[in-house]
Amino acid sequence: MYRDDLLRELADRPEPFSVGGPHELWTDAYVQRQLLASHLDPEVAAASRPHRTIARSVAWIAERFDVGSGRRILDLGCGPGLYANPLAERGANVHGLDLSEVSVAEARRRRTSPRASFEVGDYRHAELPAHDLALLIYGDYGALSPIDRRRLLERVARSIARDGHLLLDLFSEQRYASLREACVVADRLMDGFWAPGSYVGVHQTLLYDEVRVALDRYVIAQPDRVRTVHVWHAHLTVEQARDELARAGFDILEVHGDLTGAPFDPASHEFALVATPS
């Protein structure tokens, strides 16, 4: 039965965003600690960008949005506060929201300003405080289903100031073009990332060309159970993003190459948007 279930899991090709979601990755107690270690490694870009890039992003965000004036910032998916805490140090009132209890605890531990606050919660459903600037960083937007993207944008639009801004980054169609379907089977896949002790891990990459959605599916077979984690990601063009934001009540003001304010590059694997309520 064990092998039967595993083979059926591997043979299944679910419809985009029909199963799983961010909670599968970010709420497992063991994986949370592994992800936190990646966040805190200054050179690793698995959970956050390299810290030198984050520092440049914080500097650009602070200047672009005049955060020293006490601006209210909502950091959606704040992790261990790598953006929120330094922005609070620069004078912003920052509220971070994240699924990971471990990351939120670390964000609080690293807090150096009373202007920063952190909450454990799912930003798809949690109450959003009033704010002047909302951040959705490291491709989180594309990890959500189209329905969740629309609902989140509408909820942000209801809680943001009339002259406020939404800043987000997305993975592009060029990144999708670089991906290939694959399947890797390994003892203690990813050097024990998924579980303590013995397990066999399978990592499948499935591509859905008609909608430019990629699925990284991880099947973790431990001695006493088999579990699956689905990591979805949509890859959008600037025009697709513009249409989605417009339907939820936002106008795009600026298109950048990334969150450091670099110029937009059509060949890049990512881009960033500054939007405001319509």
N, C-alpha and C positions, 0 to 999 in steps of 0.2 A: 504493500500500500504506500509506504514511504516513497519508493522509487516511482511508482505510478503517479503520485501527486506531483513529484518534482518534474517528471517528463511532461505532464500535462501543462504545468506552469510554463515550462520553457517553450512549448509548442504554441501557446496562446499568443495572439496578437491583438491586444485590446484596442478599442477605439480611442483616439486621442483624448486624454484627460478623463477617461471613463472610470479609472480605478486609481487608488492611491492619492497622493498629495503631499504637501510639505510636512504634515504631521508624522508621516512614516519615517522621515529622515531625522527630524529635529526634536522628537520627543522621547526617543529611546535613551534610557539613562546612560548606558555605556557609550553609545555613539555620540551623545552630547559632549562627553568629556574628550573624545577623539576630535570632534569638530572644534572645540574650544582650543585644543592644542594647535590646530591648524590656524585658527584666528590669530593666536598669539605669536606664532612663528613669523618673524618679520620678512622672511623671504618666500614663504609658501603662499600660493595664490589659489588654494583649494576652497577655503571658506570665505576669505577676505582677499583683497588685493594686497600686494606687498606694502609694507608700512611706509616706505618712502613715497609710494604713489598716493596712499591715503593722506599723508602729510601735505602733499601738493594739492589734493582735492579739498582738504579742509581750508587751506589758505585761499583757494579760489572761491569756495562757497562763502567764506567769511567776507571776502571783498565784494563779490557779486551781489550778495543779499544783505549787506550791511548788518551783520549779526551783532556787532558791538552795541547796537542801540536797544538791546533787550528784546530782540525779535523772538517770537515763540516758534520753536521748531518741533515738528513731530517726526521722529526717526522710526520708520516702519521697518521691522526686522533689524533692530539695532545691534544684535549680537552683543559682544562684550564692551560696547561703547566706544569703539575705535574712532568713530566720527563724533558721537554725541558728547563725550567728555571734553575733547579739545574745543568743540564749538561752544560749550558752556563756559569754558575757561576764557573764551574771547568775548563773553558778555551775553550770549543767547540764553534763553530759558528753554531747555531741551527736555522733551519727554520721549523716552525710548520704549518700544514695545516689541517683544520677541517671544517666540514659542519656547525657547530653550531656558529652563530654569537655571541650568548651570551657567549659561552665558549671561543671563541677567544678574545672577549673583556676582559674577566677575565684574560686570559693568559697575555695580554698586561698590564693590571692593576698590575699584580703580578710580572711583569718583573723587575729583579734587575740587569741585565747585558745588555749592548748594543749589545752583541753578539747574543741575541735572537731576532727573528722576527717571526711574526705570520700572517697568511693569511686565510681568509674565502674562502673555495672552496671544491670541490668534487675531491678527489685525484684519482678517476677513470678517470677523464677527464682533470684536471688542468695541466698546464705546470709544470714539475718537475725540480727544479734547480739542477745543478751539486752538487754531494755530495760524501763523503767517506763512510758514514754509513747511512743506511735507517732503521728506526724503524717502525714496524707494530705490535702494542701491544694490549693485552687483547682480543685475539681471533678474531680480525677484519678480518683476512684472511678468516676464515671460514664463515663469514657473507656475503661474496661475492659469486656470482654465479661462476661456473667453467669458463665461458667465461670472466667475469670481473677479476677473479684471474689471468688468463693467460695474459690478456691485461695489467693489472697493473704490473705484474712481468716483462713483456717485456719492459714497459716504464721505470721502475726502472733500468733495465739492460742497457738501452740506456743512462741514465744520471748518472750512478754511476762510480766512478773511477775504473780503471782496477784492482787495488788491493784492492778495497773497499769491504764492507760487508753489508749483509742484515740480520737483527735480527728480528725474529718474533716468536710468540707463538701461539699454536693451541690447540683446545680441542680434546681429544683422543677418540678412540672407547670405552674405558672403561667408559668415561662419558656418551656416548650415551647409553650404556647398562644399566645405572642407571636410565634412563628416562622412564616415563610412559605416555601414552595418558591420557588426562584429560580435563574436562570442568568445569569452575567455573563461576558463574553468581553472581554479587554483586552490590548493590547500592554503587555508588562512588568507584568502584573497585580500590584497592590499595590506599585507604585513600585519594582519590581526586587527584591522580597523573596525570590523563589524561585530566582533564578539570576543570575549575572553575564552581561552581554552581552545578546544578542537572544533573546527568547522571546515566545510568545503564551500567555497563561494563561486557563484556564476555571475558574470557581468555581461549582459546583452545590450547592444546598442541597436535600436530599431528606429527607422526613419520613415516619415510619412510625407512624401514629396509634395502631395497635392496641397498640403497646408503648411509645409516647412516646420513640422514639429518633430522633435527628437525625444526618444524615450531611452533613458538609461535604467535598465531593470536589473536589480541585484537580488539574487536568490541565495539565501544563507541557510545552509543545511547543517544544523547542529545535531549532536547525538539525540536530543530530546524533542527537537522541533525544527520545522522549516518555516522561514519567514521571507517575505518579499518586500522590497522597497522600490517604488516607482518614482523616478525623478524625471519629470516632464520639462520640456522647454520649447516655447514657441519662438520663432525667429521672424521678426517683422521688418518691413520696409518703413521708411520715414512716413510715406503716405498712408500705409496701413495704420501706423500708430496715430497719425493725425486724425484719421477717421474714427478710430476707437475713442480717442480722447474727446473729440467733438461730440460724439453721441452721448457722452457722460457729462458734458458741460464744461469742457476745457478747450482753450485755444492755445496752440503752440506758438510761443514767442521766439524761441531760439533753438537751433540744432547745433550741437557740438560734437566733436570727435569722442570725448570722454568727459569724466567729471573733474578734470583739471582745467576745463575750458579750452582744450585744444580745438583747432579747426576741424570741421567735419571732413571725413575722408570716405568717399563712397566704396573704397576697397577694404575698409577696416572691418574687423569682426564685431565691432560694437559702435554705439553712438549714444549720445545723451540728449535729453530734451528739457527745456524749461517751458512750463505751461502755466496759464493763469485762468481763473474762472471766466467763462464766457460772459 
